[in-house]
Amino acid sequence: MAPQNSKSGDPARSLALLWRTQEPASRRRGKPGLSVDRIVAAATELADAEGLDALSMRRVAEALDVGTMSLYTYVPGKGELIDLMVDSAYADLDTSDRSGTWRERLHRIAHANRDLYIRHPWMLQTVTMRLLGPHLIAKYDHELSAVDGLGLSEVEMDSTVSLVNGYVESTARQTVNSEGLARDSGMDDQQWWNTADPLLARLIDDSRYPTAARVGVAVGTAHQAVYEADHEFAFGLERVLDGVQVLVDARSSGVGAPGHA
């Protein structure tokens, strides 16, 4: 796992909260009914609606109708709170379905992770900096199991899962950015294309950029947009899995030494 970033909390304090090995100090000072889980739920709702930059202990306290200092009885600070939010979000993933081929399972895993990031776009600001909480461990175990028993080494299994997850993270970020641009401009991709297409047709010299002009027209006609997120994600995912297929086939035929590919 990568080192913590500036949005994360103290690893020791976060891990104690993630695994609930340490009870909040002096619960007697807390408001009745207040808990770590309620604080995390309120913080997640705020971040979903307004983004991670809008998150603060004060804003969460206001949402819960408590004093800001009451939160510190349960969570030491914003960094630790974000660590808890990330792990809590992973609880939404279904880690029980282990049916199908490895390719079918990685396909489901990729789509589930993409859907999670689109529901909680703030996670893309923290996704490379994770602490091993219980729900992340469950997610990791589930994903590794999809490529277990294929002849891959443990290192190759981890790298395969990282490859798929890295692709999902990258394309989810593109999708979220595209949706943000649409909100800010008040114009979705199709509306933008309908406005820009006739202007571009007059501005771009097809003889100077023949390949770009031909492909651009084909893409715009097919998608009625410059970029169609669902198509790009599905196309790229199949190519990533094709690459994994090459590795799996090589291992099943005894080509290459596991761990050194």
Backbone bond lengths (Angstrom), bond angles and torsions (degrees), N, CA, C in turn:
res aa  C-N    CA-C-N  psi(-1)  N-CA   C-N-CA  omega(-1)  CA-C   N-CA-C  phi
1 M - - - 1.462 - - 1.531 110.69 -
2 A 1.306 115.78 147.95 1.462 120.68 -178.46 1.513 110.08 -74.82
3 P 1.346 118.78 157.91 1.451 121.94 176.91 1.514 111.60 -64.94
4 Q 1.294 115.43 161.61 1.458 120.43 -177.31 1.523 111.86 -69.24
5 N 1.332 116.39 148.66 1.460 119.63 175.26 1.512 109.72 -100.51
6 S 1.336 116.06 -176.95 1.457 120.50 -173.29 1.519 113.22 -69.29
7 K 1.339 117.18 -13.79 1.455 119.89 -179.73 1.524 111.86 -89.67
8 S 1.325 117.44 -5.55 1.448 120.77 -177.54 1.516 111.21 -95.92
9 G 1.320 114.20 160.73 1.447 119.57 -177.82 1.514 113.10 -91.52
10 D 1.304 115.25 -172.08 1.458 121.60 176.22 1.534 108.29 -65.41
11 P 1.340 118.81 124.05 1.468 120.12 -174.14 1.525 113.80 -56.18
12 A 1.330 117.66 -42.37 1.456 119.74 -177.83 1.521 111.56 -65.08
13 R 1.342 116.49 -43.87 1.466 119.70 -179.96 1.519 111.18 -68.67
14 S 1.356 116.11 -39.85 1.460 119.21 179.49 1.524 111.24 -64.61
15 L 1.321 117.00 -44.57 1.465 120.07 -179.43 1.526 111.34 -62.35
16 A 1.336 116.37 -39.65 1.466 119.10 178.30 1.522 111.19 -61.31
17 L 1.328 116.61 -38.45 1.462 120.07 178.31 1.527 111.38 -74.83
18 L 1.323 117.41 -42.03 1.460 120.79 -179.32 1.521 112.04 -58.71
19 W 1.315 116.03 -41.89 1.456 120.63 -178.10 1.528 112.32 -96.67
20 R 1.337 115.70 2.35 1.472 122.72 177.25 1.529 111.52 54.40
21 T 1.338 115.02 39.82 1.472 119.29 177.96 1.517 111.65 -85.88
22 Q 1.331 116.04 -10.82 1.460 119.96 -178.66 1.522 109.02 -133.90
23 E 1.301 116.48 119.86 1.461 120.82 178.52 1.525 109.82 -69.90
24 P 1.337 118.02 146.14 1.463 120.01 176.13 1.512 111.40 -54.38
25 A 1.322 115.65 139.34 1.461 120.49 -178.54 1.519 110.80 -64.24
26 S 1.295 116.99 132.71 1.459 123.57 173.14 1.532 112.89 49.18
27 R 1.343 115.89 67.97 1.457 120.49 176.97 1.535 111.17 -57.69
28 R 1.322 116.22 -22.70 1.471 119.76 -176.95 1.524 111.10 -60.55
29 R 1.335 117.80 -25.12 1.459 120.30 -179.65 1.523 112.23 -82.34
30 G 1.348 116.28 -13.68 1.457 119.70 -176.84 1.513 111.69 -78.78
31 K 1.324 114.13 159.25 1.460 120.10 177.48 1.519 108.83 -75.28
32 P 1.329 118.92 137.52 1.460 120.93 178.34 1.529 110.87 -53.87
33 G 1.331 116.20 133.77 1.456 120.63 -179.60 1.517 114.17 90.51
34 L 1.323 117.14 -15.18 1.456 120.13 178.45 1.525 109.12 -77.88
35 S 1.322 116.37 142.35 1.462 121.19 -178.93 1.520 109.01 -154.17
36 V 1.326 115.35 167.67 1.465 120.54 176.66 1.527 109.73 -59.06
37 D 1.321 116.70 -44.19 1.460 120.30 -177.63 1.530 112.04 -63.52
38 R 1.322 118.03 -40.17 1.467 120.68 178.26 1.527 110.89 -66.06
39 I 1.307 116.66 -38.94 1.462 121.09 178.80 1.526 110.07 -64.57
40 V 1.331 116.58 -44.22 1.463 121.13 179.57 1.530 110.48 -63.81
41 A 1.318 117.21 -41.80 1.466 120.69 179.99 1.525 110.95 -63.36
42 A 1.327 117.70 -42.98 1.466 121.39 179.42 1.525 110.88 -66.49
43 A 1.316 116.63 -40.77 1.466 120.59 179.37 1.525 111.06 -65.54
44 T 1.328 116.69 -40.04 1.462 121.17 178.96 1.521 110.81 -64.38
45 E 1.312 116.98 -42.59 1.462 120.88 178.40 1.531 110.82 -61.27
46 L 1.311 116.64 -40.83 1.458 121.02 178.72 1.528 110.98 -65.73
47 A 1.332 116.66 -46.19 1.467 120.39 -179.28 1.522 111.40 -65.59
48 D 1.329 117.39 -37.16 1.465 120.40 177.18 1.528 110.82 -61.25
49 A 1.310 116.06 -39.76 1.460 120.72 -174.71 1.523 112.84 -80.82
50 E 1.346 117.27 -37.06 1.463 119.40 -169.94 1.525 114.45 -125.74
51 G 1.316 117.75 -5.76 1.460 120.14 179.79 1.521 112.56 95.72
52 L 1.316 115.01 163.08 1.461 120.50 -175.56 1.521 112.40 -67.50
53 D 1.329 117.46 -31.23 1.462 119.96 -179.15 1.525 111.81 -65.22
54 A 1.338 117.02 -24.64 1.465 120.76 179.70 1.523 112.29 -81.77
55 L 1.325 116.36 -11.07 1.460 120.47 -176.04 1.522 110.91 -75.54
56 S 1.314 115.84 131.31 1.464 121.75 172.94 1.518 107.42 -151.73
57 M 1.303 115.25 159.77 1.469 119.23 177.88 1.532 109.73 -62.13
58 R 1.322 116.86 -35.80 1.468 120.14 179.66 1.517 111.57 -63.91
59 R 1.358 116.15 -44.84 1.463 119.62 -179.09 1.524 110.96 -64.83
60 V 1.317 117.10 -38.84 1.465 120.30 178.94 1.524 110.03 -66.27
61 A 1.324 116.31 -41.36 1.465 120.12 178.29 1.529 110.91 -61.32
62 E 1.310 116.54 -41.14 1.466 120.13 177.93 1.523 110.92 -62.24
63 A 1.323 117.18 -40.86 1.462 120.39 179.55 1.520 112.04 -64.15
64 L 1.330 115.84 -30.87 1.459 120.94 -179.40 1.528 112.52 -93.83
65 D 1.336 116.06 -2.61 1.461 121.86 -179.50 1.530 111.89 58.82
66 V 1.323 114.66 47.44 1.460 121.04 176.47 1.523 108.00 -133.85
67 G 1.313 116.50 166.88 1.454 120.62 174.15 1.519 110.65 -72.88
68 T 1.317 116.26 147.91 1.460 120.39 -177.97 1.522 111.61 -57.73
69 M 1.319 116.83 -40.18 1.463 119.52 -177.94 1.518 112.21 -63.45
70 S 1.337 117.37 -24.53 1.469 119.89 178.63 1.524 111.40 -62.16
71 L 1.336 116.50 -32.46 1.459 119.26 -178.50 1.515 112.11 -66.43
72 Y 1.331 116.13 -33.83 1.460 119.63 -176.95 1.528 111.94 -69.08
73 T 1.313 116.69 -13.22 1.467 120.40 172.78 1.524 109.87 -67.54
74 Y 1.323 116.16 -27.14 1.459 120.93 -175.05 1.523 113.57 -109.01
75 V 1.337 116.45 -37.43 1.472 121.70 -177.55 1.525 108.02 -131.48
76 P 1.348 118.04 126.71 1.473 119.89 -173.56 1.520 114.92 -64.02
77 G 1.341 117.97 -29.35 1.461 118.87 -177.27 1.514 111.89 -177.12
78 K 1.315 115.39 -178.95 1.464 121.22 -176.05 1.522 111.89 -63.00
79 G 1.322 117.51 -39.41 1.462 120.01 -179.32 1.511 112.26 -59.62
80 E 1.333 116.00 -47.86 1.460 119.91 178.69 1.529 111.05 -65.66
81 L 1.330 116.32 -34.59 1.460 120.38 178.20 1.528 110.68 -62.50
82 I 1.327 117.35 -42.87 1.461 120.47 178.63 1.524 110.89 -63.29
83 D 1.325 117.11 -40.78 1.464 119.60 176.60 1.528 110.72 -58.18
84 L 1.313 116.82 -42.20 1.462 121.48 178.68 1.528 111.37 -66.45
85 M 1.323 116.96 -39.59 1.467 121.48 179.64 1.528 111.21 -62.17
86 V 1.328 116.12 -44.42 1.462 120.40 -178.85 1.517 110.23 -61.31
87 D 1.327 116.73 -49.56 1.461 118.98 -178.07 1.520 111.20 -65.35
88 S 1.329 116.70 -37.44 1.461 120.33 178.79 1.528 110.74 -63.56
89 A 1.327 117.44 -37.95 1.468 120.67 179.07 1.524 111.02 -61.82
90 Y 1.327 117.19 -36.20 1.460 119.83 -179.97 1.527 112.33 -65.81
91 A 1.317 117.24 -18.10 1.462 120.15 177.95 1.520 111.52 -64.88
92 D 1.337 117.39 -19.87 1.466 121.10 179.01 1.526 112.54 -72.71
93 L 1.312 117.45 -17.30 1.460 120.59 -178.04 1.523 110.82 -76.68
94 D 1.327 115.88 139.11 1.463 121.02 177.13 1.526 108.63 -83.33
95 T 1.316 115.92 112.20 1.464 120.20 179.42 1.532 111.54 -106.68
96 S 1.325 116.43 14.87 1.465 119.68 -176.91 1.525 113.44 -97.22
97 D 1.333 117.62 -23.20 1.463 120.89 -175.90 1.521 110.20 -84.08
98 R 1.313 115.84 107.03 1.465 120.84 179.35 1.523 110.60 -118.91
99 S 1.322 116.51 31.03 1.455 121.88 179.78 1.527 110.50 -88.69
100 G 1.336 115.54 162.49 1.453 121.08 174.68 1.515 113.57 90.28
101 T 1.330 115.00 177.34 1.458 121.47 178.20 1.529 109.51 -75.42
102 W 1.329 115.36 169.04 1.470 118.65 179.47 1.525 110.34 -60.18
103 R 1.320 116.82 -36.78 1.459 119.96 -178.09 1.535 110.53 -69.13
104 E 1.311 116.59 -42.83 1.466 120.27 177.60 1.520 110.73 -61.92
105 R 1.320 116.24 -39.04 1.469 120.14 -178.51 1.528 111.00 -69.59
106 L 1.345 117.72 -43.93 1.458 119.60 177.45 1.524 110.98 -64.91
107 H 1.306 116.96 -32.52 1.464 121.67 176.78 1.526 109.76 -62.45
108 R 1.335 116.89 -47.48 1.472 120.96 178.71 1.522 111.04 -64.01
109 I 1.323 115.70 -42.14 1.465 120.59 -179.36 1.528 110.32 -61.30
110 A 1.315 116.62 -44.82 1.470 120.49 -179.34 1.530 110.67 -61.94
111 H 1.305 117.33 -46.40 1.466 120.54 -179.28 1.531 110.86 -64.97
112 A 1.334 116.95 -39.84 1.465 120.31 -179.91 1.528 110.96 -63.99
113 N 1.336 116.44 -41.78 1.465 119.86 178.86 1.524 111.10 -67.17
114 R 1.314 117.16 -41.37 1.468 120.18 177.97 1.538 110.39 -61.00
115 D 1.323 116.38 -46.26 1.466 120.05 179.09 1.525 111.04 -59.49
116 L 1.344 116.28 -38.37 1.457 120.48 -179.82 1.528 110.75 -63.76
117 Y 1.328 117.38 -44.74 1.457 120.60 -179.57 1.529 111.77 -66.34
118 I 1.317 117.00 -34.84 1.454 119.31 179.57 1.537 110.28 -71.77
119 R 1.330 117.35 -34.08 1.482 120.15 174.92 1.517 111.00 -69.40
120 H 1.333 115.93 -35.59 1.472 121.13 -177.32 1.533 108.93 -125.76
121 P 1.329 118.61 71.06 1.472 120.08 -174.24 1.520 114.52 -60.07
122 W 1.323 118.03 -24.11 1.456 121.10 178.12 1.527 111.72 -60.86
123 M 1.341 117.39 -22.91 1.462 120.01 179.84 1.524 111.74 -62.59
124 L 1.319 116.70 -26.03 1.461 120.01 -179.05 1.520 112.10 -68.44
125 Q 1.329 117.44 -13.74 1.465 121.15 174.73 1.521 111.66 -85.46
126 T 1.316 117.21 -11.23 1.460 120.29 -176.37 1.518 112.36 -126.60
127 V 1.337 117.18 -3.26 1.452 120.86 -165.27 1.525 114.11 -63.17
128 T 1.332 119.23 -27.46 1.462 120.02 -179.14 1.524 112.25 -86.93
129 M 1.312 117.50 -3.04 1.452 120.57 -175.60 1.529 109.13 -125.40
130 R 1.315 116.03 87.69 1.453 119.73 -171.74 1.517 112.02 -117.96
131 L 1.322 114.91 145.98 1.448 121.12 168.29 1.530 108.08 -99.70
132 L 1.323 115.71 148.70 1.454 120.15 -175.69 1.525 110.94 -80.13
133 G 1.321 115.76 79.68 1.450 121.49 173.97 1.515 110.76 -83.42
134 P 1.324 117.59 172.63 1.472 120.70 -175.28 1.521 113.82 -61.98
135 H 1.325 118.33 -37.45 1.460 119.53 -177.86 1.530 111.52 -77.19
136 L 1.323 117.63 -32.06 1.456 119.76 174.51 1.527 110.30 -67.80
137 I 1.327 117.63 -39.79 1.458 120.56 177.14 1.532 110.22 -61.76
138 A 1.348 116.76 -43.17 1.466 120.44 178.75 1.524 110.64 -62.24
139 K 1.326 116.76 -40.84 1.467 122.09 177.49 1.525 110.41 -62.19
140 Y 1.305 116.49 -48.26 1.463 122.23 -178.30 1.532 110.92 -61.73
141 D 1.313 116.98 -44.42 1.459 121.39 179.65 1.529 110.33 -62.03
142 H 1.332 115.77 -42.85 1.467 120.99 179.30 1.525 110.93 -62.41
143 E 1.308 116.85 -43.61 1.460 120.78 -178.27 1.529 111.48 -68.78
144 L 1.322 117.02 -41.62 1.457 120.06 177.73 1.523 111.71 -62.59
145 S 1.326 116.52 -36.26 1.459 119.89 -177.63 1.522 111.69 -62.90
146 A 1.349 117.13 -23.38 1.458 120.86 -179.66 1.526 111.75 -66.96
147 V 1.328 117.26 -26.07 1.463 120.63 -178.43 1.526 111.72 -115.98
148 D 1.298 116.82 13.91 1.465 121.03 177.42 1.532 109.26 -78.29
149 G 1.321 115.70 145.46 1.460 120.18 177.33 1.512 114.77 78.99
150 L 1.334 118.10 14.16 1.464 121.65 -179.33 1.518 112.40 -100.61
151 G 1.325 116.92 2.71 1.458 120.63 -177.59 1.510 113.90 92.17
152 L 1.341 117.03 1.69 1.457 120.21 177.60 1.522 109.93 -79.62
153 S 1.330 115.83 150.00 1.460 119.06 172.49 1.513 109.22 -73.63
154 E 1.323 116.53 167.37 1.458 119.88 178.30 1.529 111.36 -60.55
155 V 1.333 116.41 -38.92 1.465 120.17 178.67 1.526 110.30 -64.66
156 E 1.322 116.96 -41.53 1.464 120.62 177.99 1.518 111.79 -66.28
157 M 1.320 117.29 -36.73 1.465 120.25 176.33 1.523 110.38 -60.81
158 D 1.334 116.32 -47.14 1.465 120.93 179.38 1.530 110.55 -62.48
159 S 1.332 117.15 -42.44 1.459 120.58 -178.44 1.525 111.62 -67.61
160 T 1.318 117.01 -34.07 1.461 120.49 178.06 1.515 110.81 -66.18
161 V 1.330 116.14 -45.58 1.463 120.03 177.29 1.523 110.43 -62.43
162 S 1.326 117.17 -41.72 1.464 120.90 178.87 1.526 111.19 -63.78
163 L 1.337 117.39 -38.05 1.460 121.66 178.26 1.528 110.70 -60.92
164 V 1.318 116.83 -48.67 1.461 120.84 -179.08 1.523 110.42 -65.11
165 N 1.327 116.72 -46.26 1.461 119.75 -179.29 1.522 112.07 -65.06
166 G 1.328 117.04 -36.33 1.459 119.80 177.77 1.517 111.51 -64.91
167 Y 1.324 116.06 -40.26 1.467 119.59 176.91 1.528 110.28 -63.49
168 V 1.317 116.64 -44.47 1.470 120.53 -179.86 1.525 110.46 -61.20
169 E 1.319 116.94 -45.72 1.467 120.59 -179.79 1.524 111.06 -58.88
170 S 1.337 116.07 -45.50 1.460 120.56 -177.72 1.523 111.60 -62.66
171 T 1.319 117.17 -47.30 1.459 119.84 -177.44 1.530 111.58 -73.16
172 A 1.323 117.01 -31.67 1.466 119.21 175.78 1.519 110.25 -64.70
173 R 1.317 116.41 -38.66 1.469 119.85 178.09 1.529 110.51 -63.74
174 Q 1.326 117.69 -40.52 1.458 120.83 176.29 1.532 111.04 -60.96
175 T 1.327 115.84 -42.85 1.461 120.36 -179.42 1.519 110.80 -64.52
176 V 1.316 116.56 -45.76 1.464 120.87 -179.98 1.527 110.45 -63.30
177 N 1.329 116.96 -42.63 1.470 120.07 178.59 1.525 111.13 -62.79
178 S 1.335 115.99 -40.82 1.461 120.12 179.33 1.521 110.94 -63.91
179 E 1.333 116.45 -41.85 1.461 120.19 178.24 1.522 110.83 -65.84
180 G 1.341 116.68 -36.08 1.459 120.33 177.58 1.519 112.12 -65.35
181 L 1.327 116.14 -41.29 1.458 119.96 177.62 1.530 111.02 -63.43
182 A 1.333 115.93 -38.84 1.466 119.43 178.96 1.522 111.19 -64.07
183 R 1.331 115.54 -40.81 1.474 119.07 178.72 1.524 110.77 -65.68
184 D 1.327 115.93 -44.26 1.466 119.68 -176.85 1.523 112.16 -67.14
185 S 1.312 116.52 -36.00 1.462 120.18 -177.09 1.525 112.72 -88.95
186 G 1.335 115.97 -17.24 1.462 119.66 -175.29 1.513 112.17 71.38
187 M 1.335 116.47 21.49 1.465 120.76 -175.54 1.528 108.28 -141.39
188 D 1.336 117.85 119.25 1.455 119.06 178.14 1.522 110.26 -78.36
189 D 1.344 116.80 178.20 1.468 120.98 -174.25 1.531 111.76 -60.54
190 Q 1.323 116.47 -41.10 1.456 118.90 -178.24 1.526 111.24 -67.21
191 Q 1.328 116.30 -41.45 1.461 119.31 177.25 1.528 110.89 -63.32
192 W 1.337 116.05 -41.04 1.465 119.98 178.20 1.525 110.21 -62.00
193 W 1.332 116.42 -43.85 1.448 120.65 -178.65 1.535 111.05 -64.22
194 N 1.311 116.35 -42.77 1.462 119.66 179.94 1.529 111.62 -62.39
195 T 1.333 116.38 -31.29 1.461 120.70 178.19 1.524 112.01 -79.92
196 A 1.334 115.56 -42.87 1.463 120.38 -172.80 1.521 113.77 -81.80
197 D 1.324 117.66 -31.17 1.468 120.92 -173.32 1.531 113.21 -54.85
198 P 1.337 119.28 -51.07 1.477 117.73 -179.93 1.530 113.01 -65.69
199 L 1.344 116.65 -31.46 1.471 119.31 177.66 1.515 110.93 -68.83
200 L 1.336 116.42 -43.60 1.466 120.74 179.97 1.520 111.15 -64.58
201 A 1.311 115.69 -35.83 1.469 119.39 179.96 1.525 111.15 -60.75
202 R 1.327 116.40 -32.18 1.473 120.02 179.22 1.531 112.19 -83.22
203 L 1.333 115.98 -29.98 1.465 120.06 -173.45 1.524 113.74 -85.75
204 I 1.328 117.40 -34.92 1.462 120.62 -172.71 1.528 110.11 -90.39
205 D 1.324 114.80 129.48 1.459 122.20 177.78 1.530 108.42 -85.90
206 D 1.334 116.43 105.62 1.462 120.49 -177.10 1.523 112.52 -59.72
207 S 1.327 117.79 -31.13 1.459 119.96 -179.12 1.526 111.88 -71.13
208 R 1.315 116.35 -25.79 1.470 120.23 179.80 1.534 111.34 -84.00
209 Y 1.331 116.86 -34.31 1.463 121.71 -179.65 1.530 108.79 -125.13
210 P 1.313 117.83 63.70 1.467 119.56 -171.64 1.533 114.51 -63.27
211 T 1.330 116.91 -41.75 1.466 119.16 -177.75 1.520 110.79 -70.67
212 A 1.336 116.12 -45.19 1.462 120.09 179.37 1.524 110.63 -61.92
213 A 1.332 116.37 -40.03 1.461 119.70 -179.49 1.517 110.64 -65.59
214 R 1.339 116.86 -44.19 1.460 119.81 -178.53 1.530 111.77 -65.36
215 V 1.322 115.97 -46.32 1.463 119.84 -178.58 1.521 110.63 -69.77
216 G 1.322 116.65 -41.76 1.459 119.94 -179.86 1.512 112.70 -59.12
217 V 1.329 115.72 -41.72 1.471 119.83 178.69 1.530 110.08 -65.59
218 A 1.324 116.15 -42.09 1.467 119.90 -179.73 1.521 111.48 -62.52
219 V 1.340 116.12 -43.58 1.467 120.53 179.70 1.526 110.43 -66.46
220 G 1.318 116.53 -46.30 1.455 119.58 -179.78 1.513 112.34 -61.66
221 T 1.322 116.66 -39.14 1.462 120.60 178.46 1.524 111.05 -67.15
222 A 1.327 116.10 -40.99 1.468 120.48 -177.97 1.519 111.95 -68.54
223 H 1.337 116.62 -41.93 1.469 120.33 -172.88 1.517 113.91 -106.15
224 Q 1.334 116.74 -13.75 1.462 120.26 -170.99 1.529 110.13 54.17
225 A 1.299 115.10 37.60 1.470 123.06 -178.66 1.522 107.46 -168.70
226 V 1.321 115.38 161.11 1.460 120.06 174.91 1.521 110.68 -75.81
227 Y 1.329 115.99 -31.42 1.464 121.41 -174.84 1.523 108.62 -141.70
228 E 1.324 116.86 125.61 1.460 121.02 178.62 1.520 107.56 -117.75
229 A 1.332 116.10 106.44 1.465 121.59 -166.89 1.522 113.26 -60.50
230 D 1.317 117.96 -44.95 1.457 119.94 -176.43 1.526 111.53 -64.79
231 H 1.315 116.20 -41.16 1.470 119.54 178.53 1.527 110.87 -64.70
232 E 1.318 116.36 -47.10 1.466 119.48 -177.99 1.531 111.08 -62.15
233 F 1.331 116.37 -40.17 1.466 119.61 179.05 1.526 110.53 -63.94
234 A 1.332 117.09 -49.05 1.458 121.05 -177.38 1.528 111.24 -63.17
235 F 1.324 117.14 -43.34 1.464 121.16 -179.99 1.526 110.78 -61.87
236 G 1.329 116.35 -49.74 1.458 120.41 -178.04 1.512 112.77 -65.38
237 L 1.335 116.66 -38.44 1.465 119.84 -179.78 1.526 110.50 -61.23
238 E 1.333 117.13 -42.67 1.460 119.28 179.06 1.524 111.28 -62.44
239 R 1.338 117.20 -36.48 1.465 119.76 179.43 1.537 110.36 -69.67
240 V 1.330 117.25 -38.30 1.467 120.51 176.04 1.527 110.03 -61.85
241 L 1.324 116.67 -45.50 1.465 119.89 -179.79 1.519 111.62 -68.36
242 D 1.345 117.27 -30.73 1.467 119.61 173.27 1.527 110.38 -60.11
243 G 1.343 115.76 -39.84 1.457 119.57 177.98 1.514 112.42 -65.29
244 V 1.324 116.42 -40.47 1.465 120.25 176.15 1.527 109.82 -63.15
245 Q 1.334 116.23 -37.12 1.464 120.26 179.09 1.523 111.09 -59.87
246 V 1.324 116.97 -39.49 1.465 120.55 178.23 1.525 110.30 -60.24
247 L 1.327 116.74 -44.06 1.465 120.89 179.32 1.519 111.07 -64.63
248 V 1.331 116.50 -45.95 1.465 120.58 -179.51 1.529 110.29 -61.40
249 D 1.331 116.93 -43.41 1.472 120.33 179.48 1.520 111.00 -63.40
250 A 1.343 115.98 -38.98 1.460 119.21 179.82 1.522 110.99 -64.58
251 R 1.332 116.04 -41.69 1.457 118.96 -179.37 1.534 111.13 -68.95
252 S 1.324 116.73 -37.47 1.471 119.22 -178.82 1.524 111.53 -69.64
253 S 1.342 116.65 -24.60 1.463 120.25 177.85 1.525 112.31 -94.42
254 G 1.327 116.22 1.57 1.455 120.66 176.92 1.515 114.09 82.21
255 V 1.333 117.55 14.36 1.469 120.92 -179.73 1.528 109.43 -85.44
256 G 1.329 117.38 130.27 1.453 121.36 177.44 1.514 112.35 81.85
257 A 1.302 115.64 158.01 1.478 121.05 179.91 1.514 107.93 -100.33
258 P 1.328 118.64 122.64 1.453 120.16 177.87 1.516 111.77 -53.62
259 G 1.342 114.52 136.25 1.456 120.04 -179.67 1.499 114.42 92.18
260 H 1.375 115.84 -10.19 1.468 118.29 -177.07 1.521 111.56 -126.21
261 A 1.353 118.42 15.31 1.456 121.15 -178.92 1.503 110.27 -75.61
